[in-house]
Structure formats: C-alpha cells, structure tokens
Amino acid sequence: MKRVDFKAVLEEMKNTEVVRPNSATAGTLSGHAAGEPFEKSVYAHLKESYPGNIFKQYEYLNDLYSKHPKVISLADRYALLDSPTVLFLLSRGR
C-alpha cells in the first residue's frame, strides 16, 4: 500500500471550491450540511490520486473481510488488522 503524503494533498487542494448544495435558495449552512460537500470533494480527490489506498471505514472492512471469507470469529478478524491505531478506532463501542 502506497503512503499518502497529506502535506502534498493539502497543497493540491488549497483554494479549490466546493459546490454549495443550497446555492439556489441562498439559505444558511451549518453543521453536517456545511461539511459534507467538502468531505465528498476531498474523498473523491484522494480516491483519484491514490486508487486502491483510500477507503472509508466500511469500505476497508468489506474489502478485507471479503478477501478472507473463512475468518469469522472476532479474534480472528482482529488478527487481520495489524495496526494498534485501526484496532483503537474500531473499539469505539466499548
């Protein structure tokens, strides 16, 4: 898996614009509605720049588990994730 140079991504994305979802009504944006268009833009850029290396959490897990269909126990699935950071992020429900 190729490393993502996020400093380079930041430079590439500086001064880019995102289409405002309610521009026709000129309503206000806040919270989730304000951030989602930006998130989608960044995600699309990363997917295009680093194909096969950028996943949303559910995409990554679906890909990983579909490649290992016989791994079904929780302990065995955790063993597939050789990263303390990933294991921490997946343990948010405890």
VORO-27972 format. One line per field, with one value per atom (N, C-alpha, C): x, y, z; residue in three letters; atom name. Coordinates in steps of 0.001 Angstrom, whole numbers. Each point is the difference from the previous one (the first is absolute). Example, Ala and Ser with C-alpha at 12.3 -4.5 7.8 and 13.67 -1.06 7.14 Angstrom:
2
X	c(13190, -890, 900, -350, 820, -770)
Y	c(-5690, 1190, 1200, 1050, 1190, 1090)
Z	c(7800, 0, 0, -720, 60, 730)
code	c(ALA, ALA, ALA, SER, SER, SER)
site	c(N, CA, C, N, CA, C)
***
This chain:
94
X	c(847, -847, 892, -314, 775, -336, 1019, -225, -610, -877, -635, 733, 495, 681, -1057, -508, -1097, 415, 1271, 460, -144, 323, -154, -1483, -834, -1444, -528, 441, -429, 381, 1219, 438, -830, -299, -793, -1417, -549, -1400, -221, 1077, -140, -697, -903, -732, -966, -280, -1028, -1356, -1014, -1336, -926, -1015, -1007, -1338, -777, -1323, -899, -589, -883, -1355, -455, -1210, -1278, -45, -1220, 242, 856, 342, -1199, -945, -1168, -873, -109, -847, 766, 1332, 866, -279, -435, -225, 1323, -81, 1221, 357, 1268, 502, 673, -226, 705, 126, 905, 168, 280, -709, 197, -191, -1003, -281, 1153, 714, 1124, 1238, 212, 1218, -69, -1177, -120, 478, -347, 511, 1534, 620, 1459, 571, -598, 461, -72, -1088, -155, 1043, 298, 1006, 1389, 363, 1315, 90, -1050, -6, 166, -726, 115, 1422, 586, 1365, 988, -137, 902, -161, -1251, -248, 638, -71, 579, 1528, 545, 1457, 676, -696, 581, -944, -251, -942, 462, -935, 316, 614, 179, 630, -881, -1090, -867, -1351, -426, -1265, -713, -1301, -774, 19, -286, 118, -768, -1261, -793, 524, 563, 561, 1221, 838, 1209, -356, -921, -375, -681, -883, -646, 1032, 976, 1048, 836, 400, 832, -727, -1234, -746, -407, -244, -350, 1215, 1197, 1221, 326, -643, 240, -1339, -765, -1356, -68, 1078, -26, 340, 436, 328, -1289, -579, -1299, -29, 921, -35, 568, -422, 473, 1518, 526, 1448, 770, -498, 669, -94, -1140, -135, 929, 109, 934, 1433, 305, 1353, 342, -1022, 243, 468, -324, 300, 1268, 1110, 1289, 356, -863, 230, -695, 755, -621, -951, 325, -850, -1349, 5, -1257, -817, 651, -726, -610, 710, -557, -1249, 98, -1137, -1207, 233, -1110, -592, 654, -472, -866, -493, -731, -1298, -536, -1258, 163, 1218, 218, -125)
Y	c(-1179, 1179, 1240, 898, 1234, 991, 657, 1021, 1251, 627, 1228, 1174, 891, 1201, 1094, 145, 931, 1461, 289, 1377, 334, -957, 210, 122, -811, 69, 1377, 502, 1321, 1074, -69, 983, -106, -1215, -205, 541, -109, 341, 1443, 698, 1396, 807, 861, 910, -688, -1293, -634, 345, -25, 357, -1195, 57, -1053, 620, -724, 493, 1, 1123, 139, -657, -932, -750, 838, 1122, 814, 1383, 71, 1303, 689, -774, 609, 759, -515, 649, 982, -36, 867, -142, -1204, -255, -156, -65, -152, -1473, -249, -1353, -62, -1096, -202, -1492, -335, -1386, -944, -1115, -1069, 502, 806, 500, 834, 677, 833, -843, -1049, -796, -1097, -543, -1145, 270, 1119, 232, 36, 581, 43, -1407, -778, -1376, -811, 124, -753, 425, 1274, 509, -544, 52, -504, -1499, -730, -1457, -357, 680, -266, 286, 1088, 341, -1078, -441, -1021, -1323, -401, -1253, 48, 1168, 147, 14, 662, 132, -1268, -752, -1192, -1193, -444, -1100, -1265, -658, -1222, 225, 1252, 296, 814, 526, 849, -681, -185, -661, 719, 1, 339, -1244, 152, -1123, -1223, 174, -1154, -611, 827, -515, -874, 489, -744, -1347, 19, -1249, -957, 507, -863, -641, 782, -512, -1052, 312, -916, -1309, 93, -1211, -808, 650, -755, -751, 490, -697, -1173, -37, -1064, -544, -668, -424, -1052, -721, -1032, 546, 1246, 639, 611, -658, 478, 351, -532, 340, 1400, 633, 1352, 28, -969, -40, -163, -864, -201, 1237, 687, 1227, 1081, 117, 975, -330, -1297, -406, 460, 196, 507, 1458, 711, 1430, 200, -5, 103, 1465, 691, 1416, 405, 421, 446, 1177, 853, 1165, -445, -916, -491, -715, -820, -698, 971, 1064, 1027, 652, 354, 643, -928, -1278, -953, -340, 387, -355, 1084, 931, 1145, -369, -1197, -380, -578, -158, -600, 1038)
Z	c(0, 0, 0, -864, -152, 1120, 531, 1029, -615, 740, -454, 628, -829, 468, 169, 1208, 229, -131, 173, -250, -1474, -865, -1447, -359, 620, -252, 392, 1138, 454, -1009, -503, -994, -1278, -426, -1219, 159, 1197, 209, 454, 342, 427, -1076, 437, -878, -966, 203, -821, 604, -827, 464, -52, 820, 80, -360, -799, -376, 1229, 262, 1157, -316, 847, -330, -25, 674, 5, -594, -984, -573, -652, -506, -652, 994, 1216, 998, 871, -71, 810, 1484, 395, 1422, 734, 1303, 788, 131, 188, 206, 1357, 696, 1261, 260, 881, 423, -1149, 10, -973, -1433, -239, -1348, -543, 862, -442, -285, 762, -142, -1039, -250, -897, -1429, -621, -1363, -53, 1023, 50, 175, 895, 241, -1281, -738, -1250, -1031, -47, -938, 331, 1260, 432, -248, 351, -188, -1478, -886, -1437, -493, 484, -392, 471, 1237, 532, -741, -283, -723, -1385, -654, -1331, 65, 990, 120, 521, 830, 626, -157, -1232, -200, 728, 632, 728, 1366, 408, 1283, 933, -492, 808, 147, 1245, 285, 1124, -55, 1187, 873, 1278, 929, -492, -372, -413, -1303, -895, -1249, 294, 906, 352, 618, 955, 654, -973, -847, -999, -913, -455, -870, 725, 1207, 786, 279, 469, 358, -1226, -1122, -1216, -547, 290, -413, 921, 1173, 985, 502, -867, 373, 1116, 230, 1050, 1377, 54, 1275, 536, 1024, 483, 1486, 781, 1429, 213, 1064, 300, 182, 725, 230, -1314, -880, -1286, -881, 56, -795, 525, 1322, 560, -397, -126, -385, -1419, -849, -1352, 11, 1058, 100, 817, -666, 676, 230, 733, 247, 1297, 1002, 1243, -219, -960, -288, -540, -952, -566, 1068, 804, 1072, 985, 306, 899, -612, -1285, -663, -90, -131, -81, 1364, 1076, 1336, 620, -805, 532, 712, -203, 628, 1394, 468, 1327, 1090)
code	c(MET, MET, MET, LYS, LYS, LYS, ARG, ARG, ARG, VAL, VAL, VAL, ASP, ASP, ASP, PHE, PHE, PHE, LYS, LYS, LYS, ALA, ALA, ALA, VAL, VAL, VAL, LEU, LEU, LEU, GLU, GLU, GLU, GLU, GLU, GLU, MET, MET, MET, LYS, LYS, LYS, ASN, ASN, ASN, THR, THR, THR, GLU, GLU, GLU, VAL, VAL, VAL, VAL, VAL, VAL, ARG, ARG, ARG, PRO, PRO, PRO, ASN, ASN, ASN, SER, SER, SER, ALA, ALA, ALA, THR, THR, THR, ALA, ALA, ALA, GLY, GLY, GLY, THR, THR, THR, LEU, LEU, LEU, SER, SER, SER, GLY, GLY, GLY, HIS, HIS, HIS, ALA, ALA, ALA, ALA, ALA, ALA, GLY, GLY, GLY, GLU, GLU, GLU, PRO, PRO, PRO, PHE, PHE, PHE, GLU, GLU, GLU, LYS, LYS, LYS, SER, SER, SER, VAL, VAL, VAL, TYR, TYR, TYR, ALA, ALA, ALA, HIS, HIS, HIS, LEU, LEU, LEU, LYS, LYS, LYS, GLU, GLU, GLU, SER, SER, SER, TYR, TYR, TYR, PRO, PRO, PRO, GLY, GLY, GLY, ASN, ASN, ASN, ILE, ILE, ILE, PHE, PHE, PHE, LYS, LYS, LYS, GLN, GLN, GLN, TYR, TYR, TYR, GLU, GLU, GLU, TYR, TYR, TYR, LEU, LEU, LEU, ASN, ASN, ASN, ASP, ASP, ASP, LEU, LEU, LEU, TYR, TYR, TYR, SER, SER, SER, LYS, LYS, LYS, HIS, HIS, HIS, PRO, PRO, PRO, LYS, LYS, LYS, VAL, VAL, VAL, ILE, ILE, ILE, SER, SER, SER, LEU, LEU, LEU, ALA, ALA, ALA, ASP, ASP, ASP, ARG, ARG, ARG, TYR, TYR, TYR, ALA, ALA, ALA, LEU, LEU, LEU, LEU, LEU, LEU, ASP, ASP, ASP, SER, SER, SER, PRO, PRO, PRO, THR, THR, THR, VAL, VAL, VAL, LEU, LEU, LEU, PHE, PHE, PHE, LEU, LEU, LEU, LEU, LEU, LEU, SER, SER, SER, ARG, ARG, ARG, GLY, GLY, GLY, ARG, ARG, ARG)
site	c(N, CA, C, N, CA, C, N, CA, C, N, CA, C, N, CA, C, N, CA, C, N, CA, C, N, CA, C, N, CA, C, N, CA, C, N, CA, C, N, CA, C, N, CA, C, N, CA, C, N, CA, C, N, CA, C, N, CA, C, N, CA, C, N, CA, C, N, CA, C, N, CA, C, N, CA, C, N, CA, C, N, CA, C, N, CA, C, N, CA, C, N, CA, C, N, CA, C, N, CA, C, N, CA, C, N, CA, C, N, CA, C, N, CA, C, N, CA, C, N, CA, C, N, CA, C, N, CA, C, N, CA, C, N, CA, C, N, CA, C, N, CA, C, N, CA, C, N, CA, C, N, CA, C, N, CA, C, N, CA, C, N, CA, C, N, CA, C, N, CA, C, N, CA, C, N, CA, C, N, CA, C, N, CA, C, N, CA, C, N, CA, C, N, CA, C, N, CA, C, N, CA, C, N, CA, C, N, CA, C, N, CA, C, N, CA, C, N, CA, C, N, CA, C, N, CA, C, N, CA, C, N, CA, C, N, CA, C, N, CA, C, N, CA, C, N, CA, C, N, CA, C, N, CA, C, N, CA, C, N, CA, C, N, CA, C, N, CA, C, N, CA, C, N, CA, C, N, CA, C, N, CA, C, N, CA, C, N, CA, C, N, CA, C, N, CA, C, N, CA, C, N, CA, C, N, CA, C, N, CA, C, N, CA, C, N, CA, C, N, CA, C, N, CA, C, N, CA, C)
***
